Amino acid sequence: MGNIQQYDFGDIEFVTTIRTSRPYADVEAIVKRILIDHGATIEESEQHWTVHFPEGTRRIEIWPRADSTRFRITFPDRYQIYETVTRYGISTLRYPSDEFPQAILQKYGYANPP
Protein backbone atom coordinates (compact mmCIF):
# COMPACT_ATOMS: atom_id res chain seq x y z
CA MET A 1 0.00 0.00 0.00
CA GLY A 2 1.20 3.50 -0.71
CA ASN A 3 1.40 6.38 1.67
CA ILE A 4 -1.91 7.83 2.78
CA GLN A 5 -2.09 11.50 1.93
CA GLN A 6 -3.48 13.79 4.56
CA TYR A 7 -5.30 16.97 3.69
CA ASP A 8 -5.58 20.08 5.85
CA PHE A 9 -8.76 22.10 5.65
CA GLY A 10 -9.67 25.45 7.08
CA ASP A 11 -7.69 27.54 9.46
CA ILE A 12 -5.54 26.55 12.37
CA GLU A 13 -7.37 27.27 15.60
CA PHE A 14 -6.18 27.28 19.18
CA VAL A 15 -7.76 24.63 21.39
CA THR A 16 -7.94 24.84 25.17
CA THR A 17 -10.44 22.18 26.27
CA ILE A 18 -12.04 19.09 24.76
CA ARG A 19 -14.64 16.83 26.38
CA THR A 20 -13.86 13.37 25.08
CA SER A 21 -14.91 9.77 25.55
CA ARG A 22 -13.02 8.05 28.33
CA PRO A 23 -10.42 5.60 26.96
CA TYR A 24 -10.72 1.84 27.41
CA ALA A 25 -9.49 0.73 30.84
CA ASP A 26 -6.48 -1.18 29.47
CA VAL A 27 -5.08 1.91 27.73
CA GLU A 28 -6.19 4.59 30.18
CA ALA A 29 -2.87 4.80 32.06
CA ILE A 30 -0.91 5.10 28.79
CA VAL A 31 -3.20 7.81 27.42
CA LYS A 32 -3.13 9.72 30.69
CA ARG A 33 0.70 9.64 30.69
CA ILE A 34 0.81 10.89 27.09
CA LEU A 35 -1.44 13.85 27.80
CA ILE A 36 0.24 14.81 31.08
CA ASP A 37 3.75 14.42 29.60
CA HIS A 38 2.82 17.01 26.97
CA GLY A 39 1.33 19.50 29.41
CA ALA A 40 -2.38 18.66 29.51
CA THR A 41 -4.50 18.21 32.60
CA ILE A 42 -7.50 15.90 32.86
CA GLU A 43 -10.80 16.11 34.71
CA GLU A 44 -12.33 12.66 34.94
CA SER A 45 -15.95 11.58 35.19
CA GLU A 46 -17.42 8.12 34.88
CA GLN A 47 -18.01 8.35 31.11
CA HIS A 48 -15.90 11.28 29.90
CA TRP A 49 -12.69 13.17 30.32
CA THR A 50 -12.36 16.91 30.01
CA VAL A 51 -8.85 17.53 28.70
CA HIS A 52 -7.33 20.95 29.26
CA PHE A 53 -4.51 21.57 26.80
CA PRO A 54 -1.49 23.77 27.46
CA GLU A 55 -1.53 27.30 26.07
CA GLY A 56 -0.50 27.34 22.43
CA THR A 57 -2.06 23.97 21.52
CA ARG A 58 -3.71 24.19 18.12
CA ARG A 59 -5.77 22.02 15.84
CA ILE A 60 -6.66 21.88 12.19
CA GLU A 61 -9.31 19.89 10.39
CA ILE A 62 -7.90 17.09 8.26
CA TRP A 63 -9.35 14.74 5.63
CA PRO A 64 -12.55 15.32 3.71
CA ARG A 65 -15.65 15.18 5.93
CA ALA A 66 -17.87 12.14 5.81
CA ASP A 67 -19.78 10.98 8.88
CA SER A 68 -17.29 12.66 11.20
CA THR A 69 -14.87 15.53 11.41
CA ARG A 70 -11.22 14.80 12.05
CA PHE A 71 -8.59 17.09 13.50
CA ARG A 72 -4.85 17.00 14.05
CA ILE A 73 -3.98 18.52 17.43
CA THR A 74 -0.46 19.86 17.88
CA PHE A 75 0.88 20.58 21.34
CA PRO A 76 3.34 23.45 21.87
CA ASP A 77 6.18 20.86 22.00
CA ARG A 78 5.04 19.70 18.49
CA TYR A 79 3.68 16.37 19.68
CA GLN A 80 0.58 15.41 17.67
CA ILE A 81 -2.59 13.50 18.45
CA TYR A 82 -5.86 13.29 16.55
CA GLU A 83 -9.50 13.96 17.34
CA THR A 84 -12.57 12.50 15.66
CA VAL A 85 -15.91 14.19 16.28
CA THR A 86 -19.02 12.32 15.14
CA ARG A 87 -22.02 14.07 13.64
CA TYR A 88 -23.60 13.62 17.09
CA GLY A 89 -20.83 15.65 18.74
CA ILE A 90 -19.03 12.73 20.39
CA SER A 91 -15.27 13.36 20.53
CA THR A 92 -12.62 10.63 20.63
CA LEU A 93 -8.90 11.34 20.87
CA ARG A 94 -6.42 9.14 19.00
CA TYR A 95 -2.72 8.67 19.70
CA PRO A 96 0.33 7.51 17.74
CA SER A 97 0.49 3.71 17.72
CA ASP A 98 4.15 3.65 18.77
CA GLU A 99 3.02 4.74 22.26
CA PHE A 100 1.32 1.37 22.88
CA PRO A 101 2.69 -2.14 23.51
CA GLN A 102 2.30 -4.70 20.71
CA ALA A 103 -0.21 -6.73 22.76
CA ILE A 104 -2.57 -3.75 22.94
CA LEU A 105 -2.13 -2.97 19.25
CA GLN A 106 -2.90 -6.58 18.35
CA LYS A 107 -5.94 -6.66 20.64
CA TYR A 108 -7.47 -3.68 18.82
CA GLY A 109 -6.37 -4.77 15.33
CA TYR A 110 -3.61 -2.22 14.75
CA ALA A 111 -0.71 -4.65 14.43
CA ASN A 112 -0.06 -7.95 12.75
CA PRO A 113 0.57 -10.92 15.05
CA PRO A 114 4.28 -11.87 15.32
N, C-alpha and C positions, 0 to 999 in steps of 0.2 A: 504494500500500500504506500502511496505517496504521502508527502507531508500534507496535513490539513491546514488550509489557509484560514486565517482568522481576520475578520473584518471589524474595524472600529466604526461606530456610528455616533453621530451627535457630538456634543461637547463633553469635555472632561468636567466633572463636578466634584466638589469636595463632599465627603461623606463623614458624618460624625457618629451616627447610631443606626443600627439595623436590628430589628426584631426578627429572629430566625428560628427555624425548627431546631429543637434540641438534637444533638447527634446521638447515634446509637451508643448504647452503654459501653460496648467494647472498644470504641474509638474516642470516647469522650475525653479521657485524660490526655490523649495525643493532641486532639484539637484544642483543648484548653491551653496546653503548653505552647502550641504554635501561636495562638492569639496573644497570650501574655508575653511570650518572647519578643513579639514585634510591637509591643506597647499598648495592646488593647486591654480593656477591663470587661468583665462579664457579670451581668446580673442574671441569676438563674431562677426559673420557675419550674413547675412540674413538666410543662409541655414545651416551653420556649426559653431561649436565651435572648437577652438584650445585650448586644455587643457595642461597646463604646470604643471607637477607634481613636488613635492618637491624632492630634492636630496635624493637618497636612495630608491625611489619607484621602485619596481620590479614586473615583471610579468612572468607567466609560462603558457604554453599551457596546456589546460585541455580537457578532453573528446576525443574520437576518432574523426577524421575529417570526415565530410560529405560534405555538401554544404558550410560550413563556418568553420572558425577557431575560437576557443574560448579560452580566457585567463582569468586567475585570476590575478588581480592587487592588490598588497599589498603595502599600504602606510607605511612610516617609523613608524607610530604609531600603525601599525598592522591592521588598518581598511582595509576591502577588498571590492572591487567592481569587476565587470566582464566586459569583452569586447568581442563582437562578430564581426568578420570581414568576410564579404561575399567574395565569389570568385571574385567579381568585385571590391574589395578593400574598400567597404563601412563599416565604423566602427560605432558601436553603443555601448554605455556604459550602463551597467545594475547595479542596486543598490539593497541592501537588502530591502525586502518588508516592514520590520518593520519601515522604515523611512517615509512611506506614510500613510495618513489617510485611513480609511476603505472605504470611498466613492470613492476615487481614485482607490483603489485596486479592488473594485467591478466594477467600470466603465470599467477597462481594463481586467476583468476576472481573477484576481488573488486572489479573496476572495469569500467565499460563502455569499449570502445575510443573514442578521440576522434572 
